[in-house]
């Protein structure tokens, strides 16, 4: 008899997965992915929205610090009298060449004020980025926003200056890589006009005469900059257009937002004019400011107007807490009921939940993910 160690080994049975087993595994993986991927994407989206909201909150705090330091909110560059009063109040001893340079920054053709020479994005950087401690020369003194070499000291020509990225007394630390400035020849100048291509006469935006010295600050995850609107000029009409920001092309534009809270009823049963109805509906943060980021998609939305073919016509503002549009500057019609202000009637389609794509020629509903200093997170997050 053979010993056990000499017994032939029993063959081991080997077989692969059956097609059914593989299909079951694939289905299980698919189910798990369908649960995990959307949740992960939602978490990433929430994290990005939180990041944007935190930055907007920090910018809003910086604006409040500016107000405490200078006893005035910074202007947004759209209204010349507001800008002049502010600069006179803050820097009453401003001397040459700063006075001439400030004039040149806001009068690009040398004689006419442009409401977009210092636009709503550039004003944020200009006022929060810091001024020189030399109050006679807040722009050109050491640490001011403009700098030049000794050979051009005292010059009143913008072409002799460049943007100073190392300014003193900044109330907000603007990340240099997100500021729109770069080398042009041997000077650091702003590049936002070239980057966004938003010179657009139809929308009241006129091209600069060469590179300017006023950079903007890009939002956290897009090329599009963050905007600042001063309450004193929310409803200002300049260069044929109501105050707003038009980045052009894929980026769209935005005007200050209004609210349905606190609508003033007409004193005699009806509003005397469309202007009276317009003024009866308050802007969000009516006495302070609005800061607006385009959100993760980098798109502000659409500038919707009464005449869809002409966005310089009287505007239709968005009412954020009612998630509707409001034709509050149309014609001369009167209304006996404040609620009727929100009725567009025959002028165009009604827009709800920021679905501006219901208007002809508008593709994206860009307002939804905009982040502001008065929203909880995005505008969409506050919709009922």
VEXPAMAR-85931 format. One record per residue (C-alpha): x, y, z. Coordinates in Angstrom, 1 decimal, decimal comma. Example, Ala and Ser with C-alpha at 12.3 -4.5 7.8 and 13.67 -1.06 7.14 Angstrom:
REM VEXPAMAR-85931
+--------+--------+--------+
:     c1 :     c2 :     c3 :
+--------+--------+--------+
:   12,3 :   -4,5 :    7,8 :
:   13,7 :   -1,1 :    7,1 :
+--------+--------+--------+
//
This chain:
REM VEXPAMAR-85931
+--------+--------+--------+
:     c1 :     c2 :     c3 :
+--------+--------+--------+
:    0,0 :    0,0 :    0,0 :
:    1,2 :    3,4 :   -0,9 :
:    1,8 :    5,8 :    1,8 :
:   -0,5 :    8,9 :    1,8 :
:    2,3 :   11,1 :    0,8 :
:    2,5 :    9,2 :   -2,4 :
:   -1,2 :    9,4 :   -3,1 :
:   -1,9 :   11,4 :   -6,3 :
:   -3,1 :   15,0 :   -5,6 :
:   -6,8 :   15,6 :   -6,1 :
:   -7,3 :   18,0 :   -9,0 :
:   -8,4 :   21,4 :   -7,9 :
:  -11,6 :   22,7 :   -9,5 :
:  -11,0 :   26,1 :  -11,1 :
:  -13,6 :   28,3 :  -12,9 :
:  -14,0 :   32,1 :  -13,7 :
:  -16,9 :   34,4 :  -13,0 :
:  -20,0 :   33,7 :  -15,0 :
:  -21,5 :   36,4 :  -17,3 :
:  -24,4 :   36,8 :  -14,9 :
:  -22,1 :   37,3 :  -11,9 :
:  -20,1 :   40,0 :  -13,8 :
:  -23,3 :   41,7 :  -14,8 :
:  -24,5 :   41,7 :  -11,2 :
:  -21,2 :   43,3 :  -10,1 :
:  -21,4 :   46,0 :  -12,8 :
:  -25,0 :   46,8 :  -11,8 :
:  -24,0 :   47,1 :   -8,1 :
:  -21,1 :   49,4 :   -9,0 :
:  -23,4 :   51,5 :  -11,2 :
:  -25,9 :   51,8 :   -8,4 :
:  -23,1 :   52,8 :   -5,9 :
:  -21,7 :   55,4 :   -8,4 :
:  -25,2 :   56,8 :   -9,0 :
:  -25,5 :   57,4 :   -5,3 :
:  -21,9 :   58,6 :   -4,6 :
:  -21,1 :   60,8 :   -7,6 :
:  -24,1 :   63,2 :   -7,3 :
:  -23,6 :   63,5 :   -3,6 :
:  -19,9 :   64,2 :   -4,1 :
:  -20,7 :   66,8 :   -6,8 :
:  -23,2 :   68,4 :   -4,5 :
:  -20,7 :   68,5 :   -1,7 :
:  -18,1 :   70,1 :   -4,1 :
:  -20,6 :   72,6 :   -5,3 :
:  -21,6 :   73,5 :   -1,7 :
:  -18,0 :   73,9 :   -0,8 :
:  -17,4 :   76,2 :   -3,7 :
:  -20,5 :   78,3 :   -2,9 :
:  -19,3 :   78,5 :    0,7 :
:  -15,9 :   79,6 :   -0,4 :
:  -17,4 :   82,3 :   -2,7 :
:  -19,8 :   83,5 :    0,1 :
:  -16,9 :   83,8 :    2,6 :
:  -15,0 :   85,9 :    0,2 :
:  -18,0 :   88,2 :   -0,5 :
:  -18,5 :   88,5 :    3,3 :
:  -14,8 :   89,5 :    3,7 :
:  -15,1 :   92,1 :    0,9 :
:  -18,3 :   93,4 :    2,6 :
:  -16,4 :   93,7 :    5,9 :
:  -13,6 :   95,6 :    4,1 :
:  -16,1 :   98,1 :    2,6 :
:  -17,5 :   98,6 :    6,1 :
:  -14,0 :   99,2 :    7,4 :
:  -13,5 :  101,8 :    4,6 :
:  -16,7 :  103,5 :    5,7 :
:  -15,5 :  103,6 :    9,3 :
:  -12,1 :  105,0 :    8,3 :
:  -13,3 :  107,6 :    5,9 :
:  -16,9 :  108,2 :    7,2 :
:  -18,2 :  107,4 :    3,7 :
:  -18,8 :  104,4 :    1,5 :
:  -16,7 :  104,1 :   -1,6 :
:  -18,4 :  105,2 :   -4,8 :
:  -18,7 :  102,7 :   -7,7 :
:  -17,4 :  105,0 :  -10,4 :
:  -20,8 :  105,4 :  -12,2 :
:  -21,7 :  108,9 :  -11,0 :
:  -19,3 :  111,9 :  -11,3 :
:  -20,8 :  114,1 :   -8,6 :
:  -20,8 :  111,2 :   -6,1 :
:  -17,1 :  110,5 :   -7,0 :
:  -16,1 :  114,1 :   -6,7 :
:  -17,8 :  114,7 :   -3,4 :
:  -16,2 :  111,5 :   -2,0 :
:  -12,7 :  112,3 :   -3,1 :
:  -13,0 :  115,9 :   -1,8 :
:  -14,2 :  114,6 :    1,6 :
:  -11,6 :  111,9 :    2,0 :
:   -8,6 :  113,8 :    0,5 :
:   -9,4 :  117,5 :    0,8 :
:   -5,7 :  118,4 :    0,3 :
:   -5,2 :  116,4 :   -2,8 :
:   -2,6 :  118,2 :   -5,0 :
:   -1,2 :  117,8 :   -8,5 :
:   -0,5 :  115,5 :  -10,2 :
:   -3,1 :  113,4 :   -8,4 :
:   -6,0 :  115,6 :   -9,3 :
:   -5,2 :  115,6 :  -13,0 :
:   -4,6 :  111,8 :  -13,0 :
:   -7,9 :  111,1 :  -11,3 :
:   -9,6 :  113,3 :  -13,9 :
:   -7,7 :  111,3 :  -16,7 :
:   -8,7 :  108,0 :  -15,1 :
:  -12,4 :  108,9 :  -15,3 :
:  -12,4 :  111,0 :  -18,5 :
:  -10,7 :  108,7 :  -21,0 :
:  -11,2 :  111,0 :  -24,0 :
:   -9,7 :  113,9 :  -22,1 :
:  -12,9 :  115,9 :  -21,7 :
:  -16,0 :  113,7 :  -21,1 :
:  -16,7 :  111,7 :  -18,0 :
:  -17,3 :  108,0 :  -18,7 :
:  -19,4 :  106,0 :  -16,2 :
:  -17,5 :  102,9 :  -17,2 :
:  -13,9 :  104,3 :  -17,2 :
:  -13,8 :  103,2 :  -13,6 :
:  -16,4 :  100,4 :  -13,8 :
:  -18,1 :   98,5 :  -11,0 :
:  -15,3 :   95,9 :  -10,8 :
:  -12,4 :   98,3 :  -11,0 :
:  -13,9 :  100,6 :   -8,3 :
:  -13,7 :   97,7 :   -5,8 :
:  -10,0 :   97,3 :   -6,2 :
:   -9,3 :  101,0 :   -6,5 :
:  -10,8 :  101,9 :   -3,2 :
:  -10,1 :   98,8 :   -1,1 :
:   -6,6 :   98,3 :   -2,4 :
:   -5,0 :  101,1 :   -0,3 :
:   -3,9 :  104,7 :   -0,7 :
:   -0,6 :  106,4 :    0,1 :
:   -0,2 :  107,9 :    3,6 :
:    0,8 :  111,1 :    1,8 :
:   -2,7 :  112,6 :    1,8 :
:   -1,6 :  115,3 :   -0,6 :
:   -0,7 :  112,5 :   -3,1 :
:   -2,9 :  109,5 :   -2,2 :
:   -2,6 :  108,1 :   -5,7 :
:    1,1 :  108,7 :   -6,6 :
:    2,7 :  108,9 :   -3,2 :
:    4,6 :  105,9 :   -1,8 :
:    2,3 :  102,9 :   -1,5 :
:   -0,4 :  104,5 :   -3,7 :
:   -2,2 :  102,8 :   -6,6 :
:    0,0 :  104,6 :   -9,3 :
:    3,7 :  104,6 :   -9,5 :
:    6,4 :  106,0 :  -11,9 :
:   10,1 :  106,3 :  -12,0 :
:   12,0 :  109,4 :  -10,7 :
:   12,4 :  110,8 :  -14,2 :
:    8,6 :  111,1 :  -14,6 :
:    7,8 :  112,2 :  -11,1 :
:    5,1 :  114,9 :  -11,1 :
:    3,8 :  114,0 :  -14,6 :
:    0,1 :  114,3 :  -15,2 :
:    0,1 :  111,8 :  -18,1 :
:   -1,2 :  108,4 :  -17,4 :
:    1,2 :  106,9 :  -19,9 :
:    4,0 :  107,7 :  -17,5 :
:    2,5 :  105,5 :  -14,7 :
:    1,9 :  101,9 :  -14,1 :
:   -0,3 :  100,0 :  -11,6 :
:    1,3 :   99,5 :   -8,2 :
:    0,6 :   95,9 :   -7,0 :
:    2,2 :   96,6 :   -3,6 :
:   -0,1 :   99,2 :   -2,2 :
:   -0,1 :  100,3 :    1,4 :
:   -3,1 :  100,3 :    3,8 :
:   -5,1 :   97,7 :    1,9 :
:   -8,4 :   96,8 :    3,6 :
:   -8,6 :   93,6 :    1,6 :
:   -5,7 :   91,5 :    0,5 :
:   -6,3 :   91,0 :   -3,2 :
:   -4,5 :   87,9 :   -4,5 :
:   -2,1 :   89,3 :   -7,2 :
:   -2,7 :   86,3 :   -9,5 :
:   -6,4 :   87,2 :   -9,6 :
:   -6,0 :   90,9 :  -10,4 :
:   -6,3 :   91,7 :  -14,1 :
:   -3,0 :   93,4 :  -14,7 :
:    0,1 :   92,5 :  -16,7 :
:    3,0 :   93,9 :  -18,6 :
:    2,4 :   96,1 :  -21,6 :
:    5,7 :   97,2 :  -23,0 :
:    7,6 :   98,2 :  -19,8 :
:    4,5 :   99,0 :  -17,7 :
:    2,1 :   97,1 :  -15,6 :
:   -1,4 :   98,0 :  -16,8 :
:   -4,9 :   96,6 :  -16,5 :
:   -6,0 :   93,8 :  -18,8 :
:   -9,6 :   93,4 :  -18,0 :
:  -11,0 :   95,0 :  -21,1 :
:   -8,8 :   92,8 :  -23,3 :
:   -9,6 :   89,7 :  -21,3 :
:  -13,3 :   90,1 :  -21,3 :
:  -13,7 :   92,1 :  -24,5 :
:  -16,6 :   94,1 :  -23,0 :
:  -16,2 :   97,3 :  -24,9 :
:  -19,8 :   97,5 :  -26,2 :
:  -21,4 :  100,7 :  -27,3 :
:  -24,9 :   99,2 :  -27,5 :
:  -24,8 :   98,6 :  -23,8 :
:  -23,3 :  102,0 :  -22,9 :
:  -19,7 :  100,6 :  -22,6 :
:  -17,1 :  102,6 :  -24,5 :
:  -13,6 :  101,5 :  -25,2 :
:  -10,7 :  103,0 :  -23,3 :
:   -8,0 :  105,0 :  -25,2 :
:   -5,3 :  102,4 :  -24,7 :
:   -4,5 :  100,3 :  -21,6 :
:   -5,9 :  101,7 :  -18,4 :
:   -4,5 :  101,5 :  -14,8 :
:   -7,6 :  100,2 :  -13,0 :
:   -7,5 :   96,4 :  -12,6 :
:  -10,4 :   94,2 :  -11,6 :
:  -10,5 :   91,2 :   -9,3 :
:  -11,5 :   87,9 :  -10,7 :
:  -14,0 :   85,7 :   -8,8 :
:  -12,7 :   82,5 :   -7,1 :
:  -13,4 :   80,1 :  -10,0 :
:  -13,9 :   82,2 :  -13,0 :
:  -12,3 :   84,9 :  -15,2 :
:  -15,2 :   87,2 :  -14,5 :
:  -14,6 :   89,9 :  -11,8 :
:  -16,5 :   90,6 :   -8,6 :
:  -18,6 :   93,7 :   -8,7 :
:  -19,5 :   96,6 :   -6,3 :
:  -22,5 :   98,8 :   -6,5 :
:  -22,9 :  102,0 :   -4,3 :
:  -26,4 :  102,7 :   -3,1 :
:  -26,2 :  106,4 :   -4,1 :
:  -26,0 :  105,4 :   -7,8 :
:  -28,1 :  102,2 :   -8,0 :
:  -30,6 :  103,9 :  -10,4 :
:  -28,2 :  106,3 :  -12,1 :
:  -28,6 :  106,6 :  -15,9 :
:  -25,3 :  107,2 :  -17,6 :
:  -24,2 :  107,1 :  -21,3 :
:  -27,8 :  106,1 :  -22,2 :
:  -27,9 :  103,1 :  -19,9 :
:  -29,0 :  102,4 :  -16,4 :
:  -26,2 :  101,6 :  -13,9 :
:  -25,0 :   98,1 :  -14,4 :
:  -22,1 :   96,0 :  -15,5 :
:  -21,9 :   94,3 :  -18,9 :
:  -18,9 :   92,0 :  -19,4 :
:  -20,1 :   91,0 :  -22,8 :
:  -20,3 :   87,7 :  -24,7 :
:  -20,5 :   84,6 :  -22,7 :
:  -20,2 :   86,4 :  -19,3 :
:  -23,4 :   88,6 :  -19,6 :
:  -24,2 :   91,4 :  -17,2 :
:  -26,1 :   92,4 :  -14,1 :
:  -27,8 :   95,5 :  -12,5 :
:  -28,3 :   96,0 :   -8,8 :
:  -31,1 :   93,9 :   -7,4 :
:  -34,4 :   95,1 :   -6,0 :
:  -36,7 :   93,7 :   -3,2 :
:  -40,4 :   93,4 :   -2,8 :
:  -40,0 :   94,2 :    0,9 :
:  -41,1 :   97,7 :    2,0 :
:  -42,8 :   98,7 :   -1,3 :
:  -44,2 :  102,2 :   -0,7 :
:  -47,9 :  102,4 :   -1,7 :
:  -49,0 :  105,3 :   -3,8 :
:  -50,3 :  108,2 :   -1,9 :
:  -53,4 :  108,8 :   -4,1 :
:  -54,4 :  105,4 :   -5,2 :
:  -52,0 :  105,2 :   -8,1 :
:  -48,4 :  106,2 :   -8,9 :
:  -48,0 :  109,4 :  -10,7 :
:  -45,5 :  108,0 :  -13,1 :
:  -43,3 :  105,1 :  -13,9 :
:  -40,5 :  106,9 :  -12,2 :
:  -42,5 :  107,1 :   -9,0 :
:  -43,3 :  103,4 :   -9,2 :
:  -39,6 :  102,7 :   -9,8 :
:  -38,7 :  104,6 :   -6,7 :
:  -41,4 :  102,9 :   -4,6 :
:  -39,7 :   99,6 :   -5,0 :
:  -36,5 :   99,5 :   -2,9 :
:  -33,2 :   98,1 :   -3,9 :
:  -31,6 :   95,4 :   -1,8 :
:  -29,3 :   97,1 :    0,8 :
:  -30,9 :  100,4 :   -0,2 :
:  -28,7 :  102,6 :    2,0 :
:  -25,4 :  100,8 :    1,7 :
:  -24,0 :   98,6 :   -1,2 :
:  -24,2 :   95,4 :   -3,1 :
:  -21,3 :   93,1 :   -3,9 :
:  -22,0 :   90,5 :   -6,6 :
:  -20,0 :   87,5 :   -7,7 :
:  -21,0 :   85,6 :  -10,9 :
:  -20,7 :   82,2 :   -9,1 :
:  -19,1 :   79,0 :  -10,4 :
:  -20,3 :   79,4 :  -14,0 :
:  -18,7 :   82,8 :  -14,4 :
:  -21,9 :   84,2 :  -15,9 :
:  -23,8 :   87,1 :  -14,3 :
:  -26,9 :   86,6 :  -16,3 :
:  -28,8 :   88,8 :  -18,7 :
:  -29,5 :   92,6 :  -18,8 :
:  -33,2 :   92,4 :  -19,5 :
:  -34,9 :   95,5 :  -20,8 :
:  -38,3 :   96,6 :  -21,9 :
:  -37,1 :   96,4 :  -25,5 :
:  -35,2 :   93,1 :  -25,8 :
:  -33,3 :   94,3 :  -28,8 :
:  -32,0 :   97,3 :  -27,0 :
:  -30,6 :   96,8 :  -23,5 :
:  -30,1 :  100,5 :  -23,1 :
:  -33,8 :  100,9 :  -23,0 :
:  -35,5 :  101,2 :  -19,5 :
:  -34,5 :   98,1 :  -17,5 :
:  -36,4 :   95,3 :  -15,9 :
:  -34,8 :   94,7 :  -12,5 :
:  -34,9 :   91,4 :  -10,8 :
:  -36,8 :   91,2 :   -7,5 :
:  -34,7 :   88,6 :   -5,6 :
:  -37,0 :   87,7 :   -2,7 :
:  -40,0 :   87,3 :   -5,1 :
:  -37,8 :   85,6 :   -7,7 :
:  -39,6 :   87,6 :  -10,4 :
:  -38,8 :   90,4 :  -12,7 :
:  -40,3 :   93,9 :  -12,3 :
:  -41,2 :   96,3 :  -15,0 :
:  -40,9 :   99,3 :  -12,8 :
:  -39,7 :  101,9 :  -15,3 :
:  -41,9 :  101,2 :  -18,3 :
:  -43,9 :  104,0 :  -20,1 :
:  -46,0 :  106,3 :  -18,0 :
:  -48,6 :  103,8 :  -16,8 :
:  -49,9 :  104,1 :  -13,2 :
:  -51,0 :  101,2 :  -11,0 :
:  -53,5 :  101,2 :   -8,1 :
:  -51,8 :   98,2 :   -6,4 :
:  -48,1 :   97,8 :   -5,6 :
:  -48,3 :   94,2 :   -6,5 :
:  -49,2 :   95,2 :  -10,1 :
:  -45,7 :   96,6 :  -10,5 :
:  -44,6 :   93,1 :  -11,0 :
:  -46,9 :   92,5 :  -14,0 :
:  -45,2 :   92,9 :  -17,3 :
:  -48,4 :   92,7 :  -19,2 :
:  -47,9 :   92,9 :  -23,0 :
:  -44,2 :   94,0 :  -22,8 :
:  -42,7 :   90,5 :  -22,7 :
:  -42,8 :   87,1 :  -21,0 :
:  -43,0 :   86,9 :  -17,2 :
:  -39,7 :   85,7 :  -15,6 :
:  -39,8 :   83,7 :  -12,5 :
:  -37,0 :   82,0 :  -10,6 :
:  -34,4 :   84,0 :  -12,6 :
:  -35,3 :   82,1 :  -15,7 :
:  -34,3 :   85,0 :  -18,0 :
:  -33,9 :   82,5 :  -20,9 :
:  -37,6 :   82,9 :  -21,5 :
:  -36,7 :   86,2 :  -23,2 :
:  -35,8 :   86,1 :  -26,9 :
:  -32,1 :   85,7 :  -27,6 :
:  -31,1 :   84,8 :  -24,0 :
:  -29,6 :   81,3 :  -23,5 :
:  -28,3 :   81,0 :  -20,0 :
:  -30,0 :   81,5 :  -16,7 :
:  -26,9 :   82,9 :  -15,1 :
:  -28,4 :   84,8 :  -12,2 :
:  -29,2 :   81,6 :  -10,3 :
:  -25,7 :   80,9 :   -8,9 :
:  -24,7 :   84,5 :   -8,4 :
:  -23,4 :   85,1 :   -4,8 :
:  -24,1 :   88,4 :   -3,1 :
:  -23,6 :   90,1 :    0,3 :
:  -27,3 :   90,0 :    0,9 :
:  -28,0 :   86,4 :    0,0 :
:  -27,6 :   83,4 :    2,3 :
:  -25,4 :   81,7 :   -0,3 :
:  -26,4 :   81,8 :   -4,0 :
:  -29,5 :   83,7 :   -5,1 :
:  -31,0 :   80,3 :   -6,0 :
:  -30,5 :   79,1 :   -2,4 :
:  -32,9 :   81,8 :   -1,1 :
:  -35,7 :   81,0 :   -3,5 :
:  -38,9 :   79,7 :   -1,9 :
+--------+--------+--------+
//
